[in-house]
Amino acid sequence: MLRFQEDRRRAREAEDPMAAVCVLATVDENSIPQARTLVLRDIAEGLAIYINASSPKWQQCQDMVAIQTWWPSVQVQYRMHVRCQELPAQHIADSWQLRPAAPKNLDWLYEQNAQGNAVKDRNDLLAQLERAPKPEPLVAPPGARGLIIMPQKIERLDLNQANGVHDRCSYSLHAGEWTQETLVP
Ligand SMILES: Cc1cc2nc3c(=O)[nH]c(=O)nc-3n(C[C@H](O)[C@H](O)[C@H](O)COP(=O)(O)O)c2cc1C
């Protein structure tokens, strides 16, 4: 993870827009893979993602999931198998206040109409957003959630090699110990 953080720091320094995000891959209830881009946050405990419990991905994150990053600026890809642990409600209550207005309003709409549900059209969506009941003062709704990412297996692929042969390493966690292997790239 120190290596991940160092590579990510270099990507951020190079103003790589991909440094802010990851791809979260899950398997849905029909065994179909689902992947989507999420902001990958740094918090005191490590890496975290913020998602809404009304989305099917919330349930899908209760088991092992995959996280992937690719930073073109430093030519490094990471693939991880991770377990997730729910962030405490107090953390969500505090961090949710930092969200811009539109996502805050959407989080309250999800309490009535789950993320991913179909609406008639965009005008209908905007009208629903207007009408969705919100508390005063505005606080995080119950569905606003966050997960700490706990990697169990990490694979790093570094394309930036002078001889053109990519460097591929795998790190696995067993009984609290990490082991490292070099893989055929
Ligand atoms: C750059 C970028 C960042 C995103 N960040 C988040 C995020 O932090 N949390 C989130 O729930 N969705 C985020 N999304 C939207 C997701 O990719 C996705 O469309 C949404 O969560 C619905 O996914 P679902 O169908 O799995 O529920 C982001 C999308 C992009 C393109």
PDBQT file of the ligand as one rigid body, heavy atoms in Angstrom, charges set to zero:
ROOT
HETATM    1  C1  LIG A 201     -15.305  10.546 -12.433  1.00  0.00    +0.000 C 
HETATM    2  C2  LIG A 201     -16.483   9.853 -11.797  1.00  0.00    +0.000 A 
HETATM    3  C3  LIG A 201     -16.552   9.774 -10.406  1.00  0.00    +0.000 A 
HETATM    4  C4  LIG A 201     -17.642   9.137  -9.792  1.00  0.00    +0.000 A 
HETATM    5  N1  LIG A 201     -17.656   9.031  -8.426  1.00  0.00    +0.000 NA
HETATM    6  C5  LIG A 201     -18.669   8.377  -7.829  1.00  0.00    +0.000 A 
HETATM    7  C6  LIG A 201     -18.652   8.168  -6.412  1.00  0.00    +0.000 A 
HETATM    8  O1  LIG A 201     -17.713   8.571  -5.683  1.00  0.00    +0.000 OA
HETATM    9  N2  LIG A 201     -19.696   7.492  -5.863  1.00  0.00    +0.000 N 
HETATM   10  C7  LIG A 201     -20.730   6.991  -6.623  1.00  0.00    +0.000 A 
HETATM   11  O2  LIG A 201     -21.637   6.372  -6.057  1.00  0.00    +0.000 OA
HETATM   12  N3  LIG A 201     -20.765   7.155  -7.960  1.00  0.00    +0.000 NA
HETATM   13  C8  LIG A 201     -19.755   7.834  -8.580  1.00  0.00    +0.000 A 
HETATM   14  N4  LIG A 201     -19.764   7.986  -9.949  1.00  0.00    +0.000 N 
HETATM   15  C9  LIG A 201     -20.910   7.444 -10.716  1.00  0.00    +0.000 C 
HETATM   16  C10 LIG A 201     -20.730   5.919 -10.896  1.00  0.00    +0.000 C 
HETATM   17  O3  LIG A 201     -19.745   5.653 -11.876  1.00  0.00    +0.000 OA
HETATM   18  C11 LIG A 201     -22.041   5.248 -11.317  1.00  0.00    +0.000 C 
HETATM   19  O4  LIG A 201     -22.518   5.801 -12.518  1.00  0.00    +0.000 OA
HETATM   20  C12 LIG A 201     -23.123   5.372 -10.242  1.00  0.00    +0.000 C 
HETATM   21  O5  LIG A 201     -22.590   5.205  -8.932  1.00  0.00    +0.000 OA
HETATM   22  C13 LIG A 201     -24.225   4.345 -10.457  1.00  0.00    +0.000 C 
HETATM   23  O6  LIG A 201     -23.661   3.067 -10.345  1.00  0.00    +0.000 OA
HETATM   24  P1  LIG A 201     -24.556   1.757 -10.016  1.00  0.00    +0.000 P 
HETATM   25  O7  LIG A 201     -25.418   1.533 -11.214  1.00  0.00    +0.000 OA
HETATM   26  O8  LIG A 201     -23.570   0.680  -9.794  1.00  0.00    +0.000 OA
HETATM   27  O9  LIG A 201     -25.350   2.108  -8.788  1.00  0.00    +0.000 OA
HETATM   28  C14 LIG A 201     -18.688   8.595 -10.586  1.00  0.00    +0.000 A 
HETATM   29  C15 LIG A 201     -18.591   8.660 -11.972  1.00  0.00    +0.000 A 
HETATM   30  C16 LIG A 201     -17.513   9.267 -12.569  1.00  0.00    +0.000 A 
HETATM   31  C17 LIG A 201     -17.459   9.296 -14.084  1.00  0.00    +0.000 C 
ENDROOT
TORSDOF 0
